Amino acid sequence: MKAYLFNSNNGLYEGETFEDAGMLQQEDGITAVPPPDYGHGQVPVFDSRKKEWAVIPVTIAKQLLN
């Protein structure tokens, strides 16, 4: 099944992959919930507790990397 990768430390979107459904329950940094559409200068961020994505400006995302 199609899955979406995110950094388990800060939630930043890292791309897509295909994974067995059973692995989604066992691994951090992967979800079946697709990120929302986003535009230039924006980045999706996954909230593991709420199991949902938010879109933030790249300037804020850069701060999460530091």
Backbone as JSON, one array per atom type, in Angstrom:
{
  "sequence": "MKAYLFNSNNGLYEGETFEDAGMLQQEDGITAVPPPDYGHGQVPVFDSRKKEWAVIPVTIAKQLLN",
  "N": [[0.83, -1.17, 0.0], [0.36, 2.33, -0.5], [2.37, 4.61, 1.25], [3.37, 7.25, 3.48], [6.19, 9.11, 4.3], [7.7, 10.56, 7.18], [9.73, 12.67, 9.23], [10.48, 11.35, 12.29], [11.25, 12.83, 14.49], [10.64, 15.57, 14.08], [8.42, 15.7, 12.44], [8.45, 16.52, 9.76], [7.67, 16.21, 6.34], [8.86, 13.57, 4.27], [8.56, 12.13, 1.94], [7.27, 9.52, -0.29], [6.36, 6.02, -0.26], [6.01, 2.47, -0.76], [4.49, 0.1, 1.27], [4.01, -2.79, 3.33], [0.9, -3.26, 4.91], [0.89, -4.13, 7.6], [3.37, -3.29, 8.56], [3.09, -0.58, 8.91], [1.95, -0.15, 11.38], [3.98, -0.78, 13.09], [6.28, 0.76, 12.75], [8.03, 3.84, 13.26], [7.65, 7.1, 11.85], [6.2, 6.71, 9.5], [3.15, 6.67, 7.68], [-0.23, 5.99, 6.65], [-1.85, 8.04, 6.06], [-2.44, 10.49, 3.75], [-0.5, 13.41, 2.89], [-1.67, 16.84, 2.89], [-2.45, 18.95, 0.02], [0.1, 21.2, -0.95], [1.85, 24.29, -1.42], [4.37, 26.25, -3.16], [6.99, 27.15, -1.05], [5.96, 26.01, 1.2], [5.58, 23.34, 3.63], [4.51, 20.07, 4.44], [3.71, 18.82, 7.7], [3.66, 16.19, 9.97], [1.59, 15.29, 12.67], [2.0, 13.03, 15.04], [0.53, 12.28, 17.3], [-2.07, 13.28, 16.88], [-2.54, 12.15, 14.47], [-2.57, 13.5, 11.99], [-1.93, 15.83, 9.29], [-0.36, 19.04, 8.95], [0.18, 22.15, 7.29], [3.0, 24.1, 6.97], [4.94, 27.18, 6.77], [8.04, 27.26, 4.91], [10.05, 28.68, 6.18], [9.56, 28.33, 8.9], [9.84, 25.58, 9.03], [12.56, 25.31, 8.53], [13.57, 26.17, 10.97], [12.83, 24.06, 12.58], [14.63, 22.17, 11.81], [16.98, 22.91, 12.94]],
  "CA": [[0.0, 0.0, 0.0], [1.1, 3.58, -0.53], [2.6, 5.16, 2.58], [4.01, 8.56, 3.47], [7.28, 9.17, 5.26], [7.94, 11.82, 7.87], [10.78, 12.61, 10.23], [9.82, 11.05, 13.56], [11.63, 13.83, 15.49], [10.0, 16.88, 13.9], [7.21, 15.56, 11.65], [8.58, 17.03, 8.4], [7.39, 15.28, 5.24], [10.07, 13.08, 3.63], [8.3, 11.48, 0.67], [6.32, 8.42, -0.4], [6.89, 4.68, -0.45], [4.99, 1.42, -0.7], [4.82, -0.7, 2.44], [3.01, -3.74, 3.8], [0.02, -2.61, 5.89], [1.31, -4.51, 8.94], [4.55, -2.52, 8.96], [2.69, 0.78, 9.27], [1.66, -0.14, 12.81], [5.17, -1.09, 13.87], [7.41, 1.64, 12.5], [7.88, 5.29, 13.42], [8.0, 7.87, 10.67], [5.47, 6.28, 8.32], [1.71, 6.71, 7.87], [-1.08, 5.81, 5.46], [-2.59, 9.29, 5.89], [-1.73, 11.31, 2.76], [-0.36, 14.82, 3.24], [-2.53, 17.73, 2.11], [-1.78, 19.72, -1.03], [0.88, 22.33, -0.44], [2.42, 25.08, -2.5], [5.74, 26.74, -3.08], [7.29, 27.8, 0.22], [5.25, 25.33, 2.28], [6.0, 21.96, 3.91], [3.61, 19.33, 5.33], [4.27, 18.31, 8.95], [2.74, 15.2, 10.55], [1.45, 15.22, 14.13], [1.79, 11.61, 15.33], [-0.5, 12.11, 18.32], [-3.38, 13.55, 16.27], [-2.61, 11.39, 13.21], [-2.97, 14.4, 10.91], [-0.93, 16.72, 8.72], [-0.56, 20.48, 8.88], [1.09, 22.77, 6.33], [3.67, 25.26, 7.58], [5.89, 27.84, 5.87], [9.4, 26.72, 4.89], [10.87, 29.41, 7.16], [9.36, 27.67, 10.19], [10.41, 24.24, 8.87], [14.02, 25.45, 8.69], [13.83, 26.28, 12.4], [12.68, 22.72, 13.13], [15.83, 21.41, 11.45], [18.12, 23.37, 13.77]],
  "C": [[0.88, 1.24, 0.0], [1.19, 4.13, 0.88], [3.4, 6.45, 2.44], [5.01, 8.64, 4.62], [7.38, 10.55, 5.89], [9.04, 11.6, 8.9], [10.13, 12.41, 11.59], [10.2, 12.03, 14.67], [10.86, 15.14, 15.34], [8.76, 16.84, 13.01], [7.3, 15.99, 10.21], [8.41, 15.91, 7.36], [8.68, 14.89, 4.55], [9.82, 12.33, 2.33], [7.31, 10.33, 0.78], [7.05, 7.1, -0.59], [5.72, 3.71, -0.55], [5.42, 0.47, 0.41], [3.67, -1.67, 2.74], [2.2, -3.08, 4.92], [0.43, -2.93, 7.33], [2.5, -3.72, 9.45], [4.19, -1.11, 9.4], [2.42, 0.9, 10.77], [2.92, -0.23, 13.65], [6.3, -0.08, 13.75], [7.07, 3.1, 12.74], [8.23, 5.96, 12.09], [7.32, 7.45, 9.39], [3.97, 6.24, 8.64], [0.99, 6.44, 6.55], [-1.89, 7.07, 5.17], [-1.83, 10.17, 4.89], [-1.62, 12.77, 3.21], [-1.3, 15.67, 2.39], [-1.73, 18.36, 0.96], [-1.04, 20.88, -0.39], [1.54, 23.02, -1.61], [3.87, 25.45, -2.26], [5.93, 27.48, -1.74], [6.57, 27.18, 1.41], [5.75, 23.9, 2.42], [4.93, 21.3, 4.79], [4.37, 18.81, 6.55], [3.23, 17.4, 9.59], [2.77, 15.24, 12.06], [1.07, 13.78, 14.47], [0.68, 11.38, 16.36], [-1.9, 12.28, 17.73], [-3.62, 12.74, 15.0], [-3.12, 12.26, 12.06], [-1.82, 15.3, 10.5], [-1.35, 18.16, 8.9], [0.43, 20.99, 7.84], [1.67, 24.02, 6.98], [4.59, 25.91, 6.55], [7.29, 27.23, 5.99], [10.27, 27.41, 5.93], [10.74, 28.79, 8.55], [9.97, 26.26, 10.14], [11.93, 24.28, 9.06], [14.39, 25.53, 10.16], [13.72, 24.9, 13.07], [13.9, 21.85, 12.87], [17.03, 21.77, 12.32], [18.02, 22.91, 15.18]]
}
